[in-house]
Each structure stands twice: as C-alpha cells, then as structure tokens.
Amino acid sequence: MVGIVNITADSFSDGGKFFETPRAIEHALRLVEEGADWIDVGGESTRPGAKPVAADEELRRVVPVVDALARLGIAVSVDTMKPLVMRSAIDAGCAMVNDVNGFRAEGAVEAVAGRHVAACVMHMQGEPATMQADPRYGDVVAEVTAYLLERSAVLEKAGLPREAIVLDPGFGFGKNMAHNVALFRALPQLAAHGHPVLAGLSRKRTLGDITGRSVEDRMAASVAAALLAVQNGASLVRVHDVKETVDAIKVWMALR
C-alpha cells in the first residue's frame, strides 16, 4: 500500500493541503498509522495541464520530507522526473524512485543505477501539460506493455535487479476512458511478465466518468478500483485513502 503525499500547490486532488514541510510530514505519519507500507512523496504536479516546477524548488519541497521520514525508518518513494532530484532524494534516504517519464531523461538511469533503490517505470503518452488533449493508440495494451518492458530492460542492463523494477501502466497519463479500461483488464497479463506492478487510479477522472462523482467524492470508487487492481495482480496500489483501502483489502483477504 503506497500512501500519497503531494507537496504541491496544484495537484488535482489535494493540491496545497500539505505544501508546508511540517504538514506533509504529519500527513505521511498519519498514512503510516492507517496502514501505508510506503509513502510516495511528490513535489511537482503531473495532473493534466500541470506546469513544470524548477529543480531547486522541487528539491526544497521534497528532500526535507524524505529525510525526516527515512530517519524514522519509513519506506519512502519519490515521484520525480528530474535526475538531480532523484540523486538528492536517494542521498536523503528514499528507497524507490517513481518516474512518470520512464527514466528517459538524460542521466535518469544513471541516477538510480548502483544505488540500491527500486525504480518504478510508468508509461505516459506526451507530457503532463498536453497529454490528455487527444491520446491515440493502435493497440493500447500492446504498446504500453512493450514500452514498459523496453524501459525495464534498460534499467536491468544498468544493474538494477529485476525484482526492484516496478511497472506502472500510467492510468490517466495520456489515456482516455477506453484506454484505461483496456489496461486495467490487462493487469494480469502485465503482472505475468514477472515484475511487480503498481496501479494508481485513486480519485482519477476515469472513476469520475464511471460514477459521475467529483474528485472529493470518489473515495468509494477509488477503494473499489484498488481492490480490483490487487485481485488482478497489482503488487502495489497508490492511494489517497489509505485506511479505507487497507480495510477493504483485509476483508477480501479474509473472506475470499
């Protein structure tokens, strides 16, 4: 279970709520108490239409939180596309780098190679500012799977163990409703390649399209999606509502 801590002003769900370091740390500790195994810290919003954040500002937001949590023995991942932020976060104690850009930036692979950290490779068509304008695929499952396996092969060649490379199909990142549904139904096929799979659907637009609910009213839909993702082979689910999701998974595991 990966709990989300966005240290941003413009994230689609909780932008601005945990922008200050003490509040971000407090929220992270609350998520751990609720059952989070990991805390995913991000200092740059990747919502559709988001604007880039300068590296020095992202460092200012992220590193103190990573350092404080790592000193408490909490497993932390950092959501970033920037090699400089990756290296600094690893130095501060992060255990996994979560890159929506698939470690394609110059120096990104080198930033994690030989550092004894895990790497989460996500698929994104385009970039956050424009990715939802008109996403198109011939075969979304085949194309996303091929991309993820190609990027994981690059990381393996750089020395990362296979089991330390997590694959994330990137729900909502350059995908429409039909693309997201097809990828969700193909989670068992993706998991069959032997890498851990992360699914992140918490409060996303697809759930709003299905339910007609606004962002702040998508908890039930998010819990249902996370539970189904685990049933379909996801090893990790990235969520805002940790306590509720943990309870749902506990009940499923006891009663299945």
N, C-alpha and C positions, 0 to 999 in steps of 0.2 A: 504494500500500500504506500503510494507516494503522495504526500500532502503538499499542496501548492502554496508557496509564499511569494507573491508578486510585489516587488519593491519598485512599483511604477505608479505613475500618475494616470495612465491611460489604458490599463488592461481592461478587457471587455467586461469582466465580471466584478472585479474588486479593486480597480484602479484607484489609488490614493488612500485606501484604507490602512495600508501598512507601509507607507512611504518612509516613515522615520525609523531609524535603526532599532530603537527600543521596542517599538510596536511590532516590527517584523519579527524580532526575536521572541517576544511574548506570544505572538500568534503561532510561531513554529513550535514552541514548547507546549502550547495548548493542543496542537495537532498530534504531537507525540503522545501526550496523555490520552488522547482519544484513540490511539492505536496506529498511528502512522509509523511505518518501518523506515521510511526515507522522508527527507524534506527537500523539495525541489525549489531552489531559490533563483529568481529571475529579476534582472534589473533593466530589461528592455522589453517592452510590449511587442508581441508578434501577432496581435489581433489584425484582422483585415483593415488595411488603411493606415496602419501604425507607421510613425515616422522613426527613423533611426536615432539612437542615442549615442553620444560621443563616448569613446572608450574610457576616458578619465572619469566621466560621470557614472558610467556603469560600474567601474571599479569602486567608486565611492559608495555606491549603494550596496553592492554585493559582498565585498571582501569582509567588512566588519561582522556581518551576519554569519557568513560561513565560518569565520574564525571563532566566534562565540559559540556556535552550535557544535563545531568539531571539538572544541576544548571540553565540552560536556559529554563527548562520546556519541553524539548523534550523527547518523549517516546522512550526508548532505550531497545532493547533486546540484550542479549549476547549469541553468538554461542560458546558453550564450552562443553566439556565432563568431565571437572575436578571439583569435589565438592569444592575444595579450591577457584578456580576462580569464581565459582557460588556465593559462600558466599561473597567474596570480591566485586564482581560486584553488588550484591544486596545492600551491605553496601554503595556502591558508588551511588546508585540510579537507577539501572536498573529495569525495570518493567516486563520483561519476560526473562526467561532462555530458550534458544533454544538448545536442546541436541540431536545431531545426534545419540547418543548411547542410547537414550530412557530412561535415568536416571537409567541405570543398574549398574553403578559404585558404589562401596561401599560408602555410605554417600551421594549419589546424591539426593535421595528422601528427606532425612533429610535436605539437604541444602536449599530446596525450601519450605518445609513444615512449615506452620505458619508464613511465611514471607510476605504475602500479595502480591505475584507476580504471574504472569501467567507462565505456563510451556508448551513449545512446544515439543511434543514427536515425534521423527522421527524414521522411520524404516530404518535400514541398515543391509544388509547381509554381515557378515565378518567385516573387518576393512579397513580404507582408503588405507593402503599400498597394500592390495591384493584383495579388494572387486570386482574388475572388471575382475579378472583372468578367472573365469568360473562360473558365477552366475546361480543357478538352483533352480527351484520351481516345485512342483506338480501342484498347483493352486495359482498363484502369488497373485491374488486379495483376495482369502480366507485367505491365510497365512499372508499377510501384514495386513489385517483388523483385524484378530484375535490377532496379536501381538500388534497392536496399542490399541485395546480395553483392552487387558490384562494390558498393562503398564498404561493406563489411570485409570483403576480400582485401581491399586496400589497407584497412586497419590491421587485419591479420598479418599481412605481409610486413607491416611496420612493427610487428611484435606483440600486438595485443592478443591474449588468449581468446579463443572462440567464445567461451562461456562469459567473457567480460564484455562482449559486444551485443547490445540490446537493439532490437529493431522496432521502429515505430512507424506505422503506415501514414501517420500525419493526418488524422481526420480533421477536415475543415481547412486544411492548408492547400489551397488551390484545388478544391474538390467541391462539386455540388452535391445535392442530396442523393442522387442516384449513385455517384461515385462512392460516397461514404457508406451507403448501404451495401454495395458490392464488396467493398474492402472489409467491412465488418463480417459479412458472411464468409469471407475467405480467411479469417483469422486462423482457423485450424490448419489451413494449407501453409500459411506463413510460419506458424509455430513448428510445423513438421520439418523445417529446414535446420532445426537444432539450436537456434539462437533463442534467448529469452525475448519475449515480445511485450512491448508496452502499449497500452491503449489509453488514449486521452480523449474522452468525449464530454467531460464534466461541463455542464451548463452551455454547451455549444449550440450553434444555430440549428444544426440538424435536429436536435432534441426539441428546439422551439418550433421548427417546421412540423414535426410529428405531433406535438401536443398542443400547439397554439399558445404556449406559455411564454412569458417574458423571462429575461435572464435571471432575475431574482426569484423566480417561481419555478425553477427547473430542478429542484433537489430530487424529487421522486423519480423524475425521468433519468437524472444522472446516476442515481443509485441502481436503477434497473439496467441501464446500459453497462455500468461497471460490472454488475453481477453476470450479465450475459457474456461480457468480454472474458471474464475469468472462466466461465463454463466453456467458452470456445477456444481456450488455450493461452490467453494472456497471462504472463507471469507477473506483470506489474500493471496497476491501474493508477493513473494520475488524477487525483480528485481534489475538489474543494471541500466537500462534505465528508470528512474522514469518519467521524463517529457513526453516522448513519450507514455508510458503505461497509464499514467493519461489521456492524451488527447484521446486515443483510447477508454478508458472506459467511459469517459464523452460523447463521440459521441454515443456510443452504448446505454447508459442510456437515452439519449435524443431522439433517433430515434427508439428504439426497439418497 
